[in-house]
Amino acid sequence: MRAKIYRPARTAMQSGKAKTRYWLLEFEQSAPREVEPLMGWTSSRDTRQQLRLKFDSKEEALAYAEKNGIEAQLFSEPTRRRRVVSYSDNFRFDRRGTWTH
C-alpha cells in the first residue's frame, strides 16, 4: 500500500490561499480501472484511491503513515512567487514599459 503526501497548489481560478493550508495523504491506484460493459462507466475494485486524508502539518501526515504501515512518498511544497504591484506604479514617470492605454 503506497501513498503520496503533498500540499495542494491553488487553482488557476483562485487568487487567495484557500484550500492550500493543509497536507493531503492520497493512496496510489493499486488495481487498474476498467470499463463496465453494461453502462460504460469507468470503475475500479480499489476503493482506497477515493480516500483523501487532510492533516494540518506534514509531520502529522508522516506520523500517521508510519503508525499505520503505509509506504508514503513526500512531495515538496509548491514554490509561491508573489509580485507586489501597486496601482500607482502604472503612472510612474520612470516606468519601463510603454503606456498602452
C-alpha positions in Angstrom: 0.0 0.0 0.0 1.6 3.2 -1.2 0.5 6.8 -0.7 1.7 10.3 -1.5 1.8 13.2 0.9 1.7 16.7 -0.6 0.4 20.2 -0.1 -2.1 21.1 -2.9 -1.4 24.2 -5.0 -4.1 26.8 -5.6 -6.2 26.6 -8.7 -5.8 28.9 -11.6 -9.3 30.4 -10.8 -8.4 31.3 -7.3 -6.4 34.3 -6.2 -6.3 33.5 -2.5 -4.7 30.7 -0.4 -8.0 28.8 0.3 -7.6 25.0 0.4 -3.8 25.2 0.4 -3.2 25.3 4.2 -3.4 21.6 4.8 -1.4 18.5 3.7 -3.1 15.6 1.9 -2.4 11.9 2.0 -3.7 10.1 -1.1 -3.4 6.4 -1.9 -2.0 5.4 -5.2 -4.0 3.2 -7.6 -3.3 -0.5 -6.9 -5.8 -2.0 -9.3 -6.4 -0.8 -12.9 -9.6 0.9 -13.9 -11.9 -1.0 -16.2 -14.9 -0.1 -18.3 -18.2 -1.6 -17.0 -19.7 -3.4 -20.0 -23.4 -2.6 -19.4 -23.4 1.1 -18.8 -19.9 2.0 -20.0 -18.8 3.6 -16.7 -15.2 3.5 -15.6 -14.8 1.6 -12.3 -12.2 0.0 -10.1 -12.1 -2.6 -7.4 -9.7 -0.4 -5.3 -11.7 1.9 -3.0 -8.6 3.4 -1.3 -8.0 5.6 -4.3 -11.1 7.6 -3.4 -9.8 8.4 0.0 -8.1 11.7 0.8 -6.9 12.4 4.3 -6.3 16.0 5.4 -3.6 17.0 8.0 -2.6 20.3 9.5 1.2 19.6 9.1 3.4 17.3 7.1 4.7 15.8 10.4 1.2 14.7 11.3 0.8 13.1 7.9 4.1 11.3 8.1 3.4 10.1 11.6 0.0 8.7 10.5 1.6 6.9 7.6 4.3 5.4 9.8 1.9 4.4 12.5 -0.3 2.5 10.0 2.5 1.0 8.0 1.8 3.0 4.8 4.7 3.5 2.5 4.5 7.2 1.9 6.3 9.4 -0.7 6.6 13.1 0.4 6.4 15.8 -2.3 7.8 19.2 -1.6 5.7 22.3 -1.2 5.0 24.3 -4.4 7.0 27.5 -4.6 5.0 30.6 -4.1 6.1 33.6 -6.0 4.2 36.8 -5.5 4.9 40.0 -7.1 3.8 43.0 -5.1 2.4 45.6 -7.6 0.5 48.8 -6.7 -1.9 50.7 -8.9 0.2 53.8 -8.7 3.1 52.0 -10.5 1.1 52.3 -13.7 1.6 56.1 -13.7 5.2 56.3 -12.6 7.5 58.6 -14.6 10.3 56.1 -14.8 8.1 53.2 -15.9 9.9 50.6 -18.0 7.1 49.7 -20.5 5.3 51.9 -22.9 1.9 53.3 -22.0 -0.7 51.2 -23.7 -4.0 52.8 -22.7 
